[in-house]
Amino acid sequence: MRKRMLSKCTITQMEQEYLPSSVENIIIGAGIAGITTARLLQDVGEEVVVLEATDRLGGRIFTSNDGFEWGAEFIHGDDAATWKYIRQFGLQTEEDGIDTHPYIFEDNEVKVDNGDYPSCDEMIARIFQRIQTTQQITATAVNKVLEAICFEVDYPAERCEILRRAIQSEHGARLGHLSLRGMMEPSSFGRRNYRLTEGYGALVDKMGEGVSIHTETPIERIAWKQGGATVFDKNENSIRAKRVISTIPIGEMHRPTGGRMFSPALPPEYRKAFSELGAGRVWKIIVELRKQLCPPDMSLLRTSLTTQVWWPVTGKNGASGMSALVGPRGIKDFGKSSKRKARRVALQDLSWMFGEHVAHEVEAISIIPWARDPYCHTGYSFERNRGKGSREILQKPIQDTIYFAGEATVTGTVAGAIESAERVVAQILNATRKPLTAHLTSPLPSSPDTSSVPA
Ligand SMILES: Cc1cc2nc3c(=O)[nH]c(=O)nc-3n(C[C@H](O)[C@H](O)[C@H](O)COP(=O)(O)OP(=O)(O)OC[C@H]3O[C@@H](n4cnc5c(N)ncnc54)[C@H](O)[C@@H]3O)c2cc1C
């Protein structure tokens, strides 16, 4: 079995140009929010420079050289803002029924999730229903409602744990921190899920074409006043701009480096908004296999094991694999020794579920600890039980000089990050009295054609 190291850069990198001393718009972060903002601004003739801390584009979108998704994987729904760009760039997609045929690992057996008790999906639907019927869309934590509903249906202890871990890994949040409102936040834009045939990285590559992006430029300080700002990298190189659009992830904003970046400090309501949003903690595990282990119809496997939730994946040239999304409970179990232990635990959990022969089928195991990524420190944001209205506050520009985009200002998805970019560009065009472009005013295209290049 090979260990797979984080490969350097799978996404086309720009040739580095010299940084200008001043520009109209600086965008911090070359994730999908930053690149989309840059592209849309460039399209209307605005000067733009994107400054990215790492040596690659894409942030939490990261398609590995082997074609496996180390970060975002699915387009959630036919109405996701992502489709506009998928069509524009002529990218191919495939429908993926991740939630169509769920299994669970219960009583030491991998089995279809139905039978004597309500399935995990039915239980999640009951939680949603309870929230709606009792109008409890409040700051109450999810765990209270979940425990009450499990008690009412006499749900066995192992199933309760499976359910807890499934919700935890989906939101990256402990259930005592996730609010009911947070659980209800739309993270899907329709019922069906899709993948990009060439990987999510293809979208980043296309979006970034022709955009001025400087990698390996971590920004440490932003000195600002109304009408202008100067940003400094770690070597105190600086660049001035009329506007700064920050897409720095919520996890980084919670750290001392992120929190102290702005000089003068951000207004109190913005600092409060950042602190009140949760930074969901997830790790992703990809196990590359010689032969698929799971039953052919299995779309998802929920467990009460450390690795929490698994699903089958396919890499380049049809390579088989299984992917796990581990939330805070499992991450805690990995302890400080972390990546090595995570690799061992992944193998142990798979052997437990599918038999001892698993070790012979494994080609490589990749561990992607997003909660520890030096510039993201998070999987995705979530609404905590005291964070009402935080996202809306972050959507407001500060004195037409500092703008925030990125998934934390909408919801924790690629589509959310793209929407945030469109919103910021519309705000800037409004402030500069330029007309909105067709992209920002046109309705979403109708249902996607999943098999081919869109019109
Ligand atoms: C494991 C995992 C699975 C996911 N699955 C899905 C999915 O299936 N579908 C979906 O829609 N979403 C999914 N998401 C969420 C999705 O990936 C994110 O919502 C989206 O990619 C966020 O984009 P962004 O541009 O806001 O942030 P990011 O992609 O995090 O971009 C921010 C960029 O800013 C850079 N940066 C940070 N600090 C600095 C600094 N000081 N100076 C310069 N640059 C800096 C970072 O390096 C990064 O490149 C998943 C996320 C994870 C982690």
The ligand as an SDF file (V2000), in Angstrom:
LIG
                    3D

 53 58  0  0  0  0  0  0  0  0999 V2000
  -14.1390   17.8760    2.2500 C   0  0  0  0  0  0  0  0  0  0  0  0
  -15.0560   18.8930    1.6500 C   0  0  0  0  0  0  0  0  0  0  0  0
  -16.0970   18.4720    0.8510 C   0  0  0  0  0  0  0  0  0  0  0  0
  -16.9670   19.4010    0.2710 C   0  0  0  0  0  0  0  0  0  0  0  0
  -17.9310   18.9610   -0.5510 N   0  0  0  0  0  0  0  0  0  0  0  0
  -18.6880   19.8560   -1.2180 C   0  0  0  0  0  0  0  0  0  0  0  0
  -19.5900   19.4080   -2.2190 C   0  0  0  0  0  0  0  0  0  0  0  0
  -19.6980   18.2090   -2.5030 O   0  0  0  0  0  0  0  0  0  0  0  0
  -20.3390   20.3540   -2.8660 N   0  0  0  0  0  0  0  0  0  0  0  0
  -20.2220   21.6920   -2.5870 C   0  0  0  0  0  0  0  0  0  0  0  0
  -20.9340   22.4980   -3.2050 O   0  0  0  0  0  0  0  0  0  0  0  0
  -19.3550   22.1400   -1.6330 N   0  0  0  0  0  0  0  0  0  0  0  0
  -18.5840   21.2500   -0.9670 C   0  0  0  0  0  0  0  0  0  0  0  0
  -17.6580   21.6870   -0.0600 N   0  0  0  0  0  0  0  0  0  0  0  0
  -17.6030   23.1160    0.2480 C   0  0  0  0  0  0  0  0  0  0  0  0
  -16.8550   23.9100   -0.8440 C   0  0  0  0  0  0  0  0  0  0  0  0
  -15.6280   23.2790   -1.1240 O   0  0  0  0  0  0  0  0  0  0  0  0
  -16.5950   25.3260   -0.3540 C   0  0  0  0  0  0  0  0  0  0  0  0
  -17.8240   25.8980    0.0890 O   0  0  0  0  0  0  0  0  0  0  0  0
  -16.0400   26.2350   -1.4470 C   0  0  0  0  0  0  0  0  0  0  0  0
  -15.0580   25.5900   -2.2150 O   0  0  0  0  0  0  0  0  0  0  0  0
  -15.4730   27.4720   -0.7620 C   0  0  0  0  0  0  0  0  0  0  0  0
  -14.9340   28.3420   -1.7190 O   0  0  0  0  0  0  0  0  0  0  0  0
  -14.3200   29.7330   -1.2310 P   0  0  0  0  0  0  0  0  0  0  0  0
  -13.7410   30.3750   -2.4180 O   0  0  0  0  0  0  0  0  0  0  0  0
  -15.3310   30.4640   -0.4240 O   0  0  0  0  0  0  0  0  0  0  0  0
  -13.1780   29.3410   -0.1760 O   0  0  0  0  0  0  0  0  0  0  0  0
  -11.7970   28.5200   -0.4110 P   0  0  0  0  0  0  0  0  0  0  0  0
  -11.9630   27.5130   -1.4660 O   0  0  0  0  0  0  0  0  0  0  0  0
  -11.3840   28.0590    0.9210 O   0  0  0  0  0  0  0  0  0  0  0  0
  -10.8340   29.6420   -0.9370 O   0  0  0  0  0  0  0  0  0  0  0  0
  -10.1870   30.5490   -0.0750 C   0  0  0  0  0  0  0  0  0  0  0  0
   -8.7530   30.7530   -0.5650 C   0  0  0  0  0  0  0  0  0  0  0  0
   -8.1670   31.7800    0.2290 O   0  0  0  0  0  0  0  0  0  0  0  0
   -6.8060   31.4450    0.4410 C   0  0  0  0  0  0  0  0  0  0  0  0
   -6.3340   32.2080    1.6030 N   0  0  0  0  0  0  0  0  0  0  0  0
   -6.6670   32.0290    2.9080 C   0  0  0  0  0  0  0  0  0  0  0  0
   -6.0110   32.9210    3.6690 N   0  0  0  0  0  0  0  0  0  0  0  0
   -5.2730   33.6820    2.8250 C   0  0  0  0  0  0  0  0  0  0  0  0
   -4.3920   34.7770    3.0320 C   0  0  0  0  0  0  0  0  0  0  0  0
   -4.1310   35.2680    4.2380 N   0  0  0  0  0  0  0  0  0  0  0  0
   -3.7740   35.3300    1.9430 N   0  0  0  0  0  0  0  0  0  0  0  0
   -4.0100   34.8590    0.6810 C   0  0  0  0  0  0  0  0  0  0  0  0
   -4.8470   33.8140    0.4520 N   0  0  0  0  0  0  0  0  0  0  0  0
   -5.4710   33.2450    1.5100 C   0  0  0  0  0  0  0  0  0  0  0  0
   -6.8470   29.9470    0.6580 C   0  0  0  0  0  0  0  0  0  0  0  0
   -5.5830   29.3500    0.4550 O   0  0  0  0  0  0  0  0  0  0  0  0
   -7.8880   29.5210   -0.3880 C   0  0  0  0  0  0  0  0  0  0  0  0
   -7.2830   29.1900   -1.6170 O   0  0  0  0  0  0  0  0  0  0  0  0
  -16.7850   20.7870    0.5260 C   0  0  0  0  0  0  0  0  0  0  0  0
  -15.7270   21.2140    1.3400 C   0  0  0  0  0  0  0  0  0  0  0  0
  -14.8770   20.2840    1.8790 C   0  0  0  0  0  0  0  0  0  0  0  0
  -13.7210   20.7660    2.7200 C   0  0  0  0  0  0  0  0  0  0  0  0
  1  2  1  0
  2  3  1  0
  2 52  2  0
  3  4  2  0
  4  5  1  0
  4 50  1  0
  5  6  2  0
  6  7  1  0
  6 13  1  0
  7  8  2  0
  7  9  1  0
  9 10  1  0
 10 11  2  0
 10 12  1  0
 12 13  2  0
 13 14  1  0
 14 15  1  0
 14 50  1  0
 15 16  1  0
 16 17  1  0
 16 18  1  0
 18 19  1  0
 18 20  1  0
 20 21  1  0
 20 22  1  0
 22 23  1  0
 23 24  1  0
 24 25  2  0
 24 26  1  0
 24 27  1  0
 27 28  1  0
 28 29  2  0
 28 30  1  0
 28 31  1  0
 31 32  1  0
 32 33  1  0
 33 34  1  0
 33 48  1  0
 34 35  1  0
 35 36  1  0
 35 46  1  0
 36 37  1  0
 36 45  1  0
 37 38  2  0
 38 39  1  0
 39 40  1  0
 39 45  2  0
 40 41  1  0
 40 42  2  0
 42 43  1  0
 43 44  2  0
 44 45  1  0
 46 47  1  0
 46 48  1  0
 48 49  1  0
 50 51  2  0
 51 52  1  0
 52 53  1  0
M  END
$$$$
